[in-house]
Amino acid sequence: MASSYNSLTLVGNLTRDAESKKVGDTDVARYAIAVNEPGKKGGVLYMDCDHWEPGAVLQYLVRGQSVLAEGILQRQEWDKDGEIKSKMVLKVKRLQLLGSPKRSTDATEPEEEFASF
């Protein structure tokens, strides 16, 4: 009998700055990643992400930042006006920043190529 396995790895760009929220006593950063579908012009997959206890990485999670995110898929459900809604979310276990955000800046800080959290 086969075991279950839940793992997802995405490489893409953040669609918005991460939002930090408290869930109980734990911090969670919420953001979304846009991933271009290979061979499909204009085809983009958008995945919402929850990054538990993001720590210092939060300051780097800005719109346009290229990332590699690994984690597990989770189904989130909620009730809205008596109707059950749901969506799939990536629960991030490992995040790697790939280069610097794609935005114009005249800052003279050196750019880091990779950073893992």
NULUMDREN-564153 format. One record per atom (N, C-alpha, C): residue in one letter; x, y, z. Coordinates in steps of 0.05 Angstrom, whole numbers, padded with zeros to 5 digits, always signed. Example, Ala and Ser with C-alpha at 12.3 -4.5 7.8 and 13.67 -1.06 7.14 Angstrom:
NULUMDREN-564153
a+00264-00114+00156
a+00246-00090+00156
a+00264-00066+00156
s+00257-00045+00142
s+00273-00021+00143
s+00258+00001+00157
This chain:
NULUMDREN-564153
m+00017-00024+00000
m+00000+00000+00000
m+00018+00025+00000
a+00012+00044-00017
a+00027+00068-00020
a+00022+00088+00003
s+00043+00102+00011
s+00040+00123+00031
s+00032+00149+00017
s+00022+00168+00032
s+00015+00194+00021
s+00039+00212+00023
y+00041+00231+00004
y+00063+00250+00003
y+00052+00276-00008
n+00057+00297+00007
n+00048+00324+00000
n+00071+00343-00001
s+00080+00351-00024
s+00102+00369-00027
s+00099+00386-00052
l+00105+00412-00050
l+00103+00429-00073
l+00127+00449-00073
t+00139+00453-00096
t+00161+00472-00099
t+00153+00491-00122
l+00154+00517-00116
l+00147+00537-00136
l+00170+00557-00139
v+00175+00566-00163
v+00194+00588-00168
v+00178+00609-00183
g+00178+00633-00171
g+00162+00655-00183
g+00169+00681-00170
n+00151+00700-00174
n+00154+00727-00162
n+00131+00734-00144
l+00137+00748-00122
l+00116+00756-00104
l+00098+00777-00118
t+00072+00774-00114
t+00053+00792-00127
t+00046+00816-00110
r+00053+00815-00084
r+00048+00837-00066
r+00067+00835-00042
d+00070+00856-00027
d+00086+00855-00003
d+00073+00837+00017
a+00089+00822+00032
a+00078+00804+00052
a+00064+00819+00074
e+00042+00808+00084
e+00027+00819+00107
e+00032+00802+00131
s+00040+00814+00153
s+00046+00800+00177
s+00021+00800+00195
k+00014+00776+00205
k-00010+00773+00222
k-00002+00755+00246
k-00017+00758+00267
k-00014+00741+00291
k-00036+00720+00290
v-00028+00695+00293
v-00048+00674+00296
v-00041+00661+00323
g-00057+00667+00343
g-00050+00659+00370
g-00025+00674+00379
d-00005+00659+00387
d+00021+00672+00394
d+00041+00671+00372
t+00033+00661+00349
t+00052+00657+00327
t+00049+00678+00305
d+00071+00687+00293
d+00070+00705+00270
d+00068+00689+00245
v+00052+00699+00226
v+00050+00687+00200
v+00051+00709+00179
a+00068+00705+00158
a+00069+00724+00136
a+00052+00712+00113
r+00035+00729+00102
r+00018+00720+00080
r+00025+00735+00055
y+00029+00720+00033
y+00036+00732+00008
y+00028+00713-00014
a+00031+00722-00039
a+00024+00705-00062
a+00047+00705-00081
i+00050+00682-00095
i+00071+00678-00115
i+00058+00674-00142
a+00068+00688-00163
a+00059+00684-00190
a+00080+00667-00204
v+00071+00646-00217
v+00088+00627-00231
v+00079+00626-00260
n+00097+00632-00279
n+00090+00631-00307
n+00088+00602-00316
e+00067+00595-00330
e+00064+00567-00340
e+00081+00564-00365
p+00098+00544-00365
p+00116+00540-00388
p+00100+00534-00414
g+00108+00547-00435
g+00096+00542-00461
g+00069+00554-00465
k+00059+00569-00446
k+00032+00581-00448
k+00035+00611-00446
k+00033+00625-00468
k+00036+00654-00468
k+00014+00666-00451
g+00023+00681-00431
g+00004+00694-00413
g-00008+00677-00392
g-00001+00651-00392
g-00012+00633-00371
g+00003+00636-00345
v-00011+00643-00324
v+00002+00648-00298
v-00014+00633-00276
l+00000+00620-00259
l-00011+00608-00235
l-00006+00626-00211
y-00026+00632-00196
y-00023+00648-00172
y-00028+00630-00147
m-00009+00630-00129
m-00012+00613-00105
m-00009+00630-00080
d-00029+00629-00063
d-00028+00642-00037
d-00010+00626-00019
c+00006+00639-00002
c+00025+00626+00016
c+00022+00636+00044
d+00025+00617+00063
d+00027+00623+00091
d+00055+00615+00100
h+00070+00633+00111
h+00098+00628+00120
h+00098+00632+00151
w+00097+00611+00166
w+00096+00612+00195
w+00123+00619+00207
e+00123+00637+00226
e+00147+00646+00240
e+00168+00655+00219
p+00161+00676+00204
p+00180+00685+00182
p+00205+00698+00193
g+00205+00709+00217
g+00229+00722+00228
g+00239+00744+00210
a+00265+00744+00206
a+00279+00766+00191
a+00272+00767+00161
v+00262+00745+00150
v+00256+00744+00122
v+00233+00763+00114
l+00216+00770+00133
l+00193+00787+00127
l+00200+00813+00113
q+00222+00825+00121
q+00230+00851+00108
q+00237+00848+00079
y+00244+00824+00070
y+00252+00819+00042
y+00229+00810+00024
l+00206+00805+00036
l+00183+00795+00021
l+00167+00818+00009
v+00177+00829-00012
v+00165+00852-00025
v+00157+00845-00054
r+00137+00859-00064
r+00127+00855-00091
r+00150+00855-00111
g+00150+00834-00128
g+00171+00832-00149
g+00194+00814-00141
q+00197+00808-00115
q+00219+00791-00106
q+00217+00763-00118
s+00238+00753-00131
s+00238+00725-00141
s+00245+00706-00118
v+00229+00685-00116
v+00233+00666-00095
v+00230+00637-00104
l+00242+00619-00089
l+00237+00590-00091
l+00224+00583-00065
a+00199+00573-00065
a+00185+00566-00041
a+00178+00536-00041
e+00184+00523-00019
e+00177+00495-00016
e+00159+00491+00008
g+00140+00473+00006
g+00123+00468+00029
g+00102+00447+00022
i+00080+00448+00036
i+00058+00429+00032
i+00032+00445+00025
l+00015+00432+00010
l-00011+00444+00003
l-00030+00439+00026
q-00045+00460+00033
q-00066+00457+00053
q-00091+00470+00042
r-00114+00458+00049
r-00140+00469+00041
r-00150+00485+00064
q-00157+00510+00059
q-00168+00528+00080
q-00198+00532+00073
e-00214+00530+00094
e-00243+00533+00091
e-00253+00554+00110
w-00274+00569+00101
w-00287+00588+00118
w-00316+00591+00109
d-00332+00602+00127
d-00360+00607+00122
d-00365+00636+00115
k-00377+00641+00092
k-00384+00668+00084
k-00414+00669+00077
d-00429+00682+00093
d-00458+00685+00089
d-00471+00658+00087
g-00463+00639+00104
g-00476+00612+00103
g-00466+00594+00082
e-00447+00603+00065
e-00436+00586+00044
e-00407+00580+00051
i-00400+00554+00049
i-00372+00546+00055
i-00355+00552+00030
k-00334+00568+00035
k-00314+00574+00015
k-00288+00560+00021
s-00272+00555+00001
s-00246+00542+00006
s-00226+00550-00015
k-00200+00547-00008
k-00178+00552-00027
k-00154+00535-00018
m-00136+00530-00037
m-00111+00516-00031
m-00090+00537-00025
v-00074+00532-00005
v-00053+00550+00004
v-00027+00534+00007
l-00004+00546+00000
l+00022+00533+00005
l+00031+00541+00032
k+00034+00521+00050
k+00046+00526+00076
k+00076+00523+00073
v+00090+00546+00073
v+00118+00547+00066
v+00135+00536+00088
k+00152+00517+00081
k+00171+00505+00100
k+00199+00515+00095
r+00205+00523+00070
r+00232+00533+00063
r+00228+00554+00041
l+00243+00576+00044
l+00241+00597+00024
l+00269+00606+00017
q+00274+00609-00009
q+00300+00619-00018
q+00295+00644-00035
l+00308+00666-00028
l+00306+00690-00044
l+00325+00688-00068
l+00315+00695-00092
l+00331+00692-00116
l+00335+00720-00127
g+00359+00731-00122
g+00365+00758-00132
g+00350+00779-00116
s+00348+00803-00128
s+00334+00825-00115
s+00308+00831-00129
p+00290+00845-00115
p+00264+00851-00127
p+00267+00866-00154
k+00248+00861-00172
k+00248+00874-00198
k+00234+00901-00195
r+00248+00921-00185
r+00237+00948-00183
r+00259+00968-00186
s+00253+00991-00196
s+00274+01011-00201
s+00281+01024-00174
t+00306+01027-00169
t+00315+01041-00145
t+00343+01053-00150
d+00349+01074-00137
d+00375+01086-00140
d+00392+01081-00116
a+00384+01061-00100
a+00400+01054-00076
a+00427+01043-00084
t+00447+01048-00068
t+00474+01038-00075
t+00482+01014-00059
e+00462+01000-00046
e+00468+00976-00031
e+00475+00954-00050
p+00493+00937-00042
p+00500+00914-00059
p+00477+00894-00060
e+00473+00881-00082
e+00452+00862-00086
e+00462+00834-00079
e+00446+00819-00063
e+00453+00792-00057
e+00441+00774-00077
e+00455+00753-00085
e+00445+00734-00105
e+00425+00715-00093
f+00431+00702-00070
f+00414+00682-00058
f+00414+00685-00028
a+00392+00679-00016
a+00389+00678+00013
a+00368+00658+00020
s+00374+00640+00038
s+00355+00619+00046
s+00345+00624+00074
f+00320+00618+00079
f+00307+00620+00105
f+00291+00596+00112
